[in-house]
Amino acid sequence: MSAARFVASGKVQGVWFRASARERARALGLRGYARNLPDGRVEVLAAGSDDALEQLAAWLREGPPLARVDGLERLPAREDEAGEGFATL
């Protein structure tokens, strides 16, 4: 098990990014959350298998159809930050 914090920038708020990220993460069996940041970016913290995290990262680089992802930063995270299930905050 691993964990990662992703920060997506671009047109990522108000375009179903968090809800879509939650559904993708749940389908991949990941735990964590997606939340809007005050500066217009979206933070996604996820914990699970390395393969599932890589698949989520690939999806986050594109986002849902209405989004425009200009950048995706990947930062280390601790598994215990993820909690249970996957939520939108």
Jmol script that loads the backbone (N, CA, C; Angstrom):
load data "model"
ATOM      1  N   MET A   1       0.840  -1.187   0.000  1.00  0.00           N
ATOM      2  CA  MET A   1       0.000   0.000   0.000  1.00  0.00           C
ATOM      3  C   MET A   1       0.878   1.240   0.000  1.00  0.00           C
ATOM      4  N   SER A   2       0.430   2.218  -0.762  1.00  0.00           N
ATOM      5  CA  SER A   2       1.113   3.499  -0.867  1.00  0.00           C
ATOM      6  C   SER A   2       0.078   4.604  -0.791  1.00  0.00           C
ATOM      7  N   ALA A   3       0.560   5.836  -0.693  1.00  0.00           N
ATOM      8  CA  ALA A   3      -0.335   6.991  -0.682  1.00  0.00           C
ATOM      9  C   ALA A   3       0.323   8.129  -1.445  1.00  0.00           C
ATOM     10  N   ALA A   4      -0.503   8.986  -2.024  1.00  0.00           N
ATOM     11  CA  ALA A   4      -0.006  10.149  -2.759  1.00  0.00           C
ATOM     12  C   ALA A   4      -1.030  11.270  -2.668  1.00  0.00           C
ATOM     13  N   ARG A   5      -0.509  12.489  -2.716  1.00  0.00           N
ATOM     14  CA  ARG A   5      -1.348  13.681  -2.749  1.00  0.00           C
ATOM     15  C   ARG A   5      -1.150  14.307  -4.134  1.00  0.00           C
ATOM     16  N   PHE A   6      -2.238  14.507  -4.847  1.00  0.00           N
ATOM     17  CA  PHE A   6      -2.198  15.111  -6.172  1.00  0.00           C
ATOM     18  C   PHE A   6      -2.845  16.485  -6.097  1.00  0.00           C
ATOM     19  N   VAL A   7      -2.274  17.450  -6.798  1.00  0.00           N
ATOM     20  CA  VAL A   7      -2.866  18.782  -6.859  1.00  0.00           C
ATOM     21  C   VAL A   7      -3.008  19.139  -8.336  1.00  0.00           C
ATOM     22  N   ALA A   8      -4.254  19.263  -8.766  1.00  0.00           N
ATOM     23  CA  ALA A   8      -4.563  19.563 -10.172  1.00  0.00           C
ATOM     24  C   ALA A   8      -4.867  21.042 -10.319  1.00  0.00           C
ATOM     25  N   SER A   9      -4.302  21.633 -11.362  1.00  0.00           N
ATOM     26  CA  SER A   9      -4.575  23.047 -11.647  1.00  0.00           C
ATOM     27  C   SER A   9      -5.156  23.184 -13.047  1.00  0.00           C
ATOM     28  N   GLY A  10      -5.782  24.317 -13.286  1.00  0.00           N
ATOM     29  CA  GLY A  10      -6.457  24.573 -14.561  1.00  0.00           C
ATOM     30  C   GLY A  10      -7.925  24.845 -14.290  1.00  0.00           C
ATOM     31  N   LYS A  11      -8.778  24.452 -15.208  1.00  0.00           N
ATOM     32  CA  LYS A  11     -10.222  24.585 -15.003  1.00  0.00           C
ATOM     33  C   LYS A  11     -10.694  23.283 -14.351  1.00  0.00           C
ATOM     34  N   VAL A  12     -10.569  23.240 -13.016  1.00  0.00           N
ATOM     35  CA  VAL A  12     -10.850  21.999 -12.293  1.00  0.00           C
ATOM     36  C   VAL A  12     -11.908  22.156 -11.199  1.00  0.00           C
ATOM     37  N   GLN A  13     -12.410  23.367 -11.012  1.00  0.00           N
ATOM     38  CA  GLN A  13     -13.512  23.560 -10.069  1.00  0.00           C
ATOM     39  C   GLN A  13     -14.764  23.922 -10.852  1.00  0.00           C
ATOM     40  N   GLY A  14     -15.897  23.388 -10.396  1.00  0.00           N
ATOM     41  CA  GLY A  14     -17.165  23.671 -11.055  1.00  0.00           C
ATOM     42  C   GLY A  14     -17.389  22.857 -12.322  1.00  0.00           C
ATOM     43  N   VAL A  15     -16.626  21.771 -12.487  1.00  0.00           N
ATOM     44  CA  VAL A  15     -16.731  20.932 -13.694  1.00  0.00           C
ATOM     45  C   VAL A  15     -16.849  19.445 -13.334  1.00  0.00           C
ATOM     46  N   TRP A  16     -17.332  19.151 -12.136  1.00  0.00           N
ATOM     47  CA  TRP A  16     -17.521  17.777 -11.658  1.00  0.00           C
ATOM     48  C   TRP A  16     -16.204  17.023 -11.464  1.00  0.00           C
ATOM     49  N   PHE A  17     -15.110  17.753 -11.251  1.00  0.00           N
ATOM     50  CA  PHE A  17     -13.802  17.111 -11.088  1.00  0.00           C
ATOM     51  C   PHE A  17     -13.764  16.249  -9.826  1.00  0.00           C
ATOM     52  N   ARG A  18     -14.188  16.811  -8.683  1.00  0.00           N
ATOM     53  CA  ARG A  18     -14.126  16.050  -7.421  1.00  0.00           C
ATOM     54  C   ARG A  18     -15.013  14.807  -7.460  1.00  0.00           C
ATOM     55  N   ALA A  19     -16.240  14.967  -7.920  1.00  0.00           N
ATOM     56  CA  ALA A  19     -17.157  13.826  -7.968  1.00  0.00           C
ATOM     57  C   ALA A  19     -16.645  12.757  -8.925  1.00  0.00           C
ATOM     58  N   SER A  20     -16.117  13.175 -10.052  1.00  0.00           N
ATOM     59  CA  SER A  20     -15.588  12.216 -11.026  1.00  0.00           C
ATOM     60  C   SER A  20     -14.339  11.523 -10.479  1.00  0.00           C
ATOM     61  N   ALA A  21     -13.495  12.277  -9.776  1.00  0.00           N
ATOM     62  CA  ALA A  21     -12.299  11.686  -9.166  1.00  0.00           C
ATOM     63  C   ALA A  21     -12.693  10.664  -8.099  1.00  0.00           C
ATOM     64  N   ARG A  22     -13.734  10.994  -7.330  1.00  0.00           N
ATOM     65  CA  ARG A  22     -14.221  10.058  -6.311  1.00  0.00           C
ATOM     66  C   ARG A  22     -14.685   8.752  -6.954  1.00  0.00           C
ATOM     67  N   GLU A  23     -15.468   8.863  -8.018  1.00  0.00           N
ATOM     68  CA  GLU A  23     -15.959   7.646  -8.678  1.00  0.00           C
ATOM     69  C   GLU A  23     -14.818   6.823  -9.258  1.00  0.00           C
ATOM     70  N   ARG A  24     -13.843   7.483  -9.875  1.00  0.00           N
ATOM     71  CA  ARG A  24     -12.695   6.760 -10.446  1.00  0.00           C
ATOM     72  C   ARG A  24     -11.884   6.093  -9.336  1.00  0.00           C
ATOM     73  N   ALA A  25     -11.643   6.814  -8.243  1.00  0.00           N
ATOM     74  CA  ALA A  25     -10.871   6.262  -7.128  1.00  0.00           C
ATOM     75  C   ALA A  25     -11.587   5.070  -6.501  1.00  0.00           C
ATOM     76  N   ARG A  26     -12.886   5.188  -6.313  1.00  0.00           N
ATOM     77  CA  ARG A  26     -13.652   4.070  -5.745  1.00  0.00           C
ATOM     78  C   ARG A  26     -13.579   2.847  -6.657  1.00  0.00           C
ATOM     79  N   ALA A  27     -13.679   3.061  -7.967  1.00  0.00           N
ATOM     80  CA  ALA A  27     -13.598   1.945  -8.915  1.00  0.00           C
ATOM     81  C   ALA A  27     -12.236   1.266  -8.865  1.00  0.00           C
ATOM     82  N   LEU A  28     -11.206   2.032  -8.508  1.00  0.00           N
ATOM     83  CA  LEU A  28      -9.852   1.484  -8.410  1.00  0.00           C
ATOM     84  C   LEU A  28      -9.543   0.924  -7.023  1.00  0.00           C
ATOM     85  N   GLY A  29     -10.507   1.008  -6.104  1.00  0.00           N
ATOM     86  CA  GLY A  29     -10.321   0.472  -4.759  1.00  0.00           C
ATOM     87  C   GLY A  29      -9.444   1.340  -3.868  1.00  0.00           C
ATOM     88  N   LEU A  30      -9.412   2.639  -4.139  1.00  0.00           N
ATOM     89  CA  LEU A  30      -8.589   3.552  -3.361  1.00  0.00           C
ATOM     90  C   LEU A  30      -9.375   4.185  -2.222  1.00  0.00           C
ATOM     91  N   ARG A  31      -8.671   4.594  -1.186  1.00  0.00           N
ATOM     92  CA  ARG A  31      -9.244   5.349  -0.066  1.00  0.00           C
ATOM     93  C   ARG A  31      -8.724   6.772  -0.156  1.00  0.00           C
ATOM     94  N   GLY A  32      -9.464   7.736   0.389  1.00  0.00           N
ATOM     95  CA  GLY A  32      -8.972   9.101   0.437  1.00  0.00           C
ATOM     96  C   GLY A  32     -10.052  10.126   0.253  1.00  0.00           C
ATOM     97  N   TYR A  33      -9.683  11.250  -0.370  1.00  0.00           N
ATOM     98  CA  TYR A  33     -10.646  12.334  -0.566  1.00  0.00           C
ATOM     99  C   TYR A  33     -10.213  13.233  -1.718  1.00  0.00           C
ATOM    100  N   ALA A  34     -11.170  14.018  -2.195  1.00  0.00           N
ATOM    101  CA  ALA A  34     -10.918  15.083  -3.173  1.00  0.00           C
ATOM    102  C   ALA A  34     -11.556  16.340  -2.614  1.00  0.00           C
ATOM    103  N   ARG A  35     -10.812  17.450  -2.673  1.00  0.00           N
ATOM    104  CA  ARG A  35     -11.374  18.698  -2.158  1.00  0.00           C
ATOM    105  C   ARG A  35     -10.876  19.886  -2.966  1.00  0.00           C
ATOM    106  N   ASN A  36     -11.730  20.917  -3.030  1.00  0.00           N
ATOM    107  CA  ASN A  36     -11.359  22.167  -3.666  1.00  0.00           C
ATOM    108  C   ASN A  36     -10.407  22.926  -2.749  1.00  0.00           C
ATOM    109  N   LEU A  37      -9.429  23.587  -3.340  1.00  0.00           N
ATOM    110  CA  LEU A  37      -8.535  24.467  -2.592  1.00  0.00           C
ATOM    111  C   LEU A  37      -8.936  25.914  -2.852  1.00  0.00           C
ATOM    112  N   PRO A  38      -8.673  26.803  -1.908  1.00  0.00           N
ATOM    113  CA  PRO A  38      -9.089  28.201  -2.064  1.00  0.00           C
ATOM    114  C   PRO A  38      -8.508  28.893  -3.304  1.00  0.00           C
ATOM    115  N   ASP A  39      -7.388  28.416  -3.816  1.00  0.00           N
ATOM    116  CA  ASP A  39      -6.741  29.062  -4.966  1.00  0.00           C
ATOM    117  C   ASP A  39      -7.245  28.555  -6.316  1.00  0.00           C
ATOM    118  N   GLY A  40      -8.304  27.713  -6.316  1.00  0.00           N
ATOM    119  CA  GLY A  40      -8.893  27.229  -7.563  1.00  0.00           C
ATOM    120  C   GLY A  40      -8.404  25.876  -8.009  1.00  0.00           C
ATOM    121  N   ARG A  41      -7.443  25.306  -7.290  1.00  0.00           N
ATOM    122  CA  ARG A  41      -6.954  23.970  -7.625  1.00  0.00           C
ATOM    123  C   ARG A  41      -7.779  22.924  -6.875  1.00  0.00           C
ATOM    124  N   VAL A  42      -7.577  21.650  -7.227  1.00  0.00           N
ATOM    125  CA  VAL A  42      -8.229  20.537  -6.529  1.00  0.00           C
ATOM    126  C   VAL A  42      -7.148  19.614  -5.987  1.00  0.00           C
ATOM    127  N   GLU A  43      -7.292  19.238  -4.725  1.00  0.00           N
ATOM    128  CA  GLU A  43      -6.380  18.307  -4.077  1.00  0.00           C
ATOM    129  C   GLU A  43      -7.051  16.943  -3.993  1.00  0.00           C
ATOM    130  N   VAL A  44      -6.326  15.900  -4.365  1.00  0.00           N
ATOM    131  CA  VAL A  44      -6.814  14.526  -4.254  1.00  0.00           C
ATOM    132  C   VAL A  44      -5.771  13.737  -3.473  1.00  0.00           C
ATOM    133  N   LEU A  45      -6.170  13.214  -2.332  1.00  0.00           N
ATOM    134  CA  LEU A  45      -5.299  12.346  -1.544  1.00  0.00           C
ATOM    135  C   LEU A  45      -5.832  10.934  -1.694  1.00  0.00           C
ATOM    136  N   ALA A  46      -4.961  10.001  -2.061  1.00  0.00           N
ATOM    137  CA  ALA A  46      -5.413   8.631  -2.289  1.00  0.00           C
ATOM    138  C   ALA A  46      -4.400   7.642  -1.726  1.00  0.00           C
ATOM    139  N   ALA A  47      -4.913   6.525  -1.228  1.00  0.00           N
ATOM    140  CA  ALA A  47      -4.079   5.445  -0.704  1.00  0.00           C
ATOM    141  C   ALA A  47      -4.581   4.125  -1.258  1.00  0.00           C
ATOM    142  N   GLY A  48      -3.652   3.264  -1.623  1.00  0.00           N
ATOM    143  CA  GLY A  48      -3.991   1.955  -2.167  1.00  0.00           C
ATOM    144  C   GLY A  48      -2.793   1.361  -2.870  1.00  0.00           C
ATOM    145  N   SER A  49      -3.039   0.492  -3.807  1.00  0.00           N
ATOM    146  CA  SER A  49      -1.944  -0.164  -4.519  1.00  0.00           C
ATOM    147  C   SER A  49      -1.228   0.824  -5.436  1.00  0.00           C
ATOM    148  N   ASP A  50       0.052   0.555  -5.678  1.00  0.00           N
ATOM    149  CA  ASP A  50       0.831   1.408  -6.582  1.00  0.00           C
ATOM    150  C   ASP A  50       0.195   1.471  -7.966  1.00  0.00           C
ATOM    151  N   ASP A  51      -0.289   0.343  -8.457  1.00  0.00           N
ATOM    152  CA  ASP A  51      -0.909   0.303  -9.786  1.00  0.00           C
ATOM    153  C   ASP A  51      -2.158   1.177  -9.835  1.00  0.00           C
ATOM    154  N   ALA A  52      -2.992   1.082  -8.804  1.00  0.00           N
ATOM    155  CA  ALA A  52      -4.212   1.892  -8.764  1.00  0.00           C
ATOM    156  C   ALA A  52      -3.873   3.382  -8.686  1.00  0.00           C
ATOM    157  N   LEU A  53      -2.845   3.738  -7.923  1.00  0.00           N
ATOM    158  CA  LEU A  53      -2.437   5.143  -7.837  1.00  0.00           C
ATOM    159  C   LEU A  53      -1.949   5.654  -9.185  1.00  0.00           C
ATOM    160  N   GLU A  54      -1.233   4.828  -9.917  1.00  0.00           N
ATOM    161  CA  GLU A  54      -0.762   5.231 -11.246  1.00  0.00           C
ATOM    162  C   GLU A  54      -1.935   5.423 -12.203  1.00  0.00           C
ATOM    163  N   GLN A  55      -2.928   4.533 -12.118  1.00  0.00           N
ATOM    164  CA  GLN A  55      -4.110   4.670 -12.968  1.00  0.00           C
ATOM    165  C   GLN A  55      -4.891   5.938 -12.634  1.00  0.00           C
ATOM    166  N   LEU A  56      -4.986   6.235 -11.332  1.00  0.00           N
ATOM    167  CA  LEU A  56      -5.669   7.465 -10.928  1.00  0.00           C
ATOM    168  C   LEU A  56      -4.892   8.677 -11.428  1.00  0.00           C
ATOM    169  N   ALA A  57      -3.579   8.661 -11.297  1.00  0.00           N
ATOM    170  CA  ALA A  57      -2.757   9.785 -11.759  1.00  0.00           C
ATOM    171  C   ALA A  57      -2.970  10.030 -13.250  1.00  0.00           C
ATOM    172  N   ALA A  58      -3.016   8.967 -14.026  1.00  0.00           N
ATOM    173  CA  ALA A  58      -3.238   9.105 -15.469  1.00  0.00           C
ATOM    174  C   ALA A  58      -4.596   9.749 -15.734  1.00  0.00           C
ATOM    175  N   TRP A  59      -5.623   9.327 -14.993  1.00  0.00           N
ATOM    176  CA  TRP A  59      -6.950   9.914 -15.169  1.00  0.00           C
ATOM    177  C   TRP A  59      -6.948  11.391 -14.744  1.00  0.00           C
ATOM    178  N   LEU A  60      -6.299  11.708 -13.628  1.00  0.00           N
ATOM    179  CA  LEU A  60      -6.283  13.083 -13.130  1.00  0.00           C
ATOM    180  C   LEU A  60      -5.614  14.045 -14.110  1.00  0.00           C
ATOM    181  N   ARG A  61      -4.684  13.555 -14.908  1.00  0.00           N
ATOM    182  CA  ARG A  61      -4.028  14.417 -15.898  1.00  0.00           C
ATOM    183  C   ARG A  61      -5.009  14.880 -16.976  1.00  0.00           C
ATOM    184  N   GLU A  62      -6.088  14.124 -17.160  1.00  0.00           N
ATOM    185  CA  GLU A  62      -7.114  14.459 -18.149  1.00  0.00           C
ATOM    186  C   GLU A  62      -8.361  15.043 -17.489  1.00  0.00           C
ATOM    187  N   GLY A  63      -8.813  14.426 -16.408  1.00  0.00           N
ATOM    188  CA  GLY A  63     -10.014  14.869 -15.716  1.00  0.00           C
ATOM    189  C   GLY A  63     -11.278  14.535 -16.485  1.00  0.00           C
ATOM    190  N   PRO A  64     -12.425  14.988 -15.975  1.00  0.00           N
ATOM    191  CA  PRO A  64     -13.700  14.748 -16.656  1.00  0.00           C
ATOM    192  C   PRO A  64     -13.813  15.631 -17.903  1.00  0.00           C
ATOM    193  N   PRO A  65     -14.810  15.372 -18.745  1.00  0.00           N
ATOM    194  CA  PRO A  65     -14.924  16.070 -20.034  1.00  0.00           C
ATOM    195  C   PRO A  65     -14.929  17.601 -19.963  1.00  0.00           C
ATOM    196  N   LEU A  66     -15.539  18.207 -18.952  1.00  0.00           N
ATOM    197  CA  LEU A  66     -15.626  19.661 -18.889  1.00  0.00           C
ATOM    198  C   LEU A  66     -14.383  20.330 -18.297  1.00  0.00           C
ATOM    199  N   ALA A  67     -13.476  19.532 -17.757  1.00  0.00           N
ATOM    200  CA  ALA A  67     -12.275  20.086 -17.123  1.00  0.00           C
ATOM    201  C   ALA A  67     -11.171  20.350 -18.145  1.00  0.00           C
ATOM    202  N   ARG A  68     -10.254  21.221 -17.751  1.00  0.00           N
ATOM    203  CA  ARG A  68      -9.016  21.434 -18.496  1.00  0.00           C
ATOM    204  C   ARG A  68      -7.885  21.399 -17.461  1.00  0.00           C
ATOM    205  N   VAL A  69      -7.118  20.322 -17.454  1.00  0.00           N
ATOM    206  CA  VAL A  69      -6.035  20.168 -16.486  1.00  0.00           C
ATOM    207  C   VAL A  69      -4.762  20.729 -17.104  1.00  0.00           C
ATOM    208  N   ASP A  70      -4.266  21.808 -16.509  1.00  0.00           N
ATOM    209  CA  ASP A  70      -3.036  22.437 -16.998  1.00  0.00           C
ATOM    210  C   ASP A  70      -1.806  21.859 -16.312  1.00  0.00           C
ATOM    211  N   GLY A  71      -1.978  21.333 -15.116  1.00  0.00           N
ATOM    212  CA  GLY A  71      -0.846  20.769 -14.394  1.00  0.00           C
ATOM    213  C   GLY A  71      -1.309  19.809 -13.324  1.00  0.00           C
ATOM    214  N   LEU A  72      -0.467  18.821 -13.033  1.00  0.00           N
ATOM    215  CA  LEU A  72      -0.762  17.871 -11.954  1.00  0.00           C
ATOM    216  C   LEU A  72       0.522  17.647 -11.179  1.00  0.00           C
ATOM    217  N   GLU A  73       0.491  18.034  -9.929  1.00  0.00           N
ATOM    218  CA  GLU A  73       1.635  17.856  -9.039  1.00  0.00           C
ATOM    219  C   GLU A  73       1.375  16.621  -8.172  1.00  0.00           C
ATOM    220  N   ARG A  74       2.403  15.796  -7.992  1.00  0.00           N
ATOM    221  CA  ARG A  74       2.273  14.621  -7.133  1.00  0.00           C
ATOM    222  C   ARG A  74       3.221  14.785  -5.953  1.00  0.00           C
ATOM    223  N   LEU A  75       2.653  14.683  -4.759  1.00  0.00           N
ATOM    224  CA  LEU A  75       3.410  14.864  -3.523  1.00  0.00           C
ATOM    225  C   LEU A  75       3.266  13.619  -2.648  1.00  0.00           C
ATOM    226  N   PRO A  76       4.230  13.374  -1.776  1.00  0.00           N
ATOM    227  CA  PRO A  76       4.101  12.230  -0.880  1.00  0.00           C
ATOM    228  C   PRO A  76       2.969  12.451   0.123  1.00  0.00           C
ATOM    229  N   ALA A  77       2.421  11.359   0.604  1.00  0.00           N
ATOM    230  CA  ALA A  77       1.368  11.399   1.617  1.00  0.00           C
ATOM    231  C   ALA A  77       1.499  10.156   2.480  1.00  0.00           C
ATOM    232  N   ARG A  78       0.852  10.194   3.633  1.00  0.00           N
ATOM    233  CA  ARG A  78       0.841   9.030   4.534  1.00  0.00           C
ATOM    234  C   ARG A  78      -0.490   8.296   4.378  1.00  0.00           C
ATOM    235  N   GLU A  79      -0.437   6.993   4.430  1.00  0.00           N
ATOM    236  CA  GLU A  79      -1.666   6.189   4.290  1.00  0.00           C
ATOM    237  C   GLU A  79      -2.709   6.542   5.330  1.00  0.00           C
ATOM    238  N   ASP A  80      -2.272   6.879   6.551  1.00  0.00           N
ATOM    239  CA  ASP A  80      -3.239   7.161   7.615  1.00  0.00           C
ATOM    240  C   ASP A  80      -4.010   8.460   7.381  1.00  0.00           C
ATOM    241  N   GLU A  81      -3.582   9.291   6.441  1.00  0.00           N
ATOM    242  CA  GLU A  81      -4.318  10.505   6.096  1.00  0.00           C
ATOM    243  C   GLU A  81      -5.570  10.206   5.267  1.00  0.00           C
ATOM    244  N   ALA A  82      -5.609   9.029   4.649  1.00  0.00           N
ATOM    245  CA  ALA A  82      -6.675   8.702   3.703  1.00  0.00           C
ATOM    246  C   ALA A  82      -8.006   8.364   4.361  1.00  0.00           C
ATOM    247  N   GLY A  83      -7.997   7.885   5.565  1.00  0.00           N
ATOM    248  CA  GLY A  83      -9.241   7.482   6.213  1.00  0.00           C
ATOM    249  C   GLY A  83      -9.836   6.246   5.557  1.00  0.00           C
ATOM    250  N   GLU A  84     -11.150   6.076   5.721  1.00  0.00           N
ATOM    251  CA  GLU A  84     -11.861   4.936   5.146  1.00  0.00           C
ATOM    252  C   GLU A  84     -12.704   5.411   3.982  1.00  0.00           C
ATOM    253  N   GLY A  85     -12.811   4.607   2.950  1.00  0.00           N
ATOM    254  CA  GLY A  85     -13.622   4.979   1.791  1.00  0.00           C
ATOM    255  C   GLY A  85     -12.998   6.124   1.023  1.00  0.00           C
ATOM    256  N   PHE A  86     -13.771   6.733   0.142  1.00  0.00           N
ATOM    257  CA  PHE A  86     -13.289   7.882  -0.630  1.00  0.00           C
ATOM    258  C   PHE A  86     -14.378   8.935  -0.613  1.00  0.00           C
ATOM    259  N   ALA A  87     -14.036  10.141  -0.182  1.00  0.00           N
ATOM    260  CA  ALA A  87     -15.030  11.201   0.012  1.00  0.00           C
ATOM    261  C   ALA A  87     -14.694  12.442  -0.800  1.00  0.00           C
ATOM    262  N   THR A  88     -15.694  13.281  -0.999  1.00  0.00           N
ATOM    263  CA  THR A  88     -15.459  14.623  -1.499  1.00  0.00           C
ATOM    264  C   THR A  88     -15.675  15.560  -0.330  1.00  0.00           C
ATOM    265  N   LEU A  89     -14.773  16.489  -0.161  1.00  0.00           N
ATOM    266  CA  LEU A  89     -14.842  17.420   0.959  1.00  0.00           C
ATOM    267  C   LEU A  89     -15.112  18.817   0.458  1.00  0.00           C
TER     268      LEU A  89
END
end "model"
wireframe off; spacefill off
backbone 0.3
color backbone group
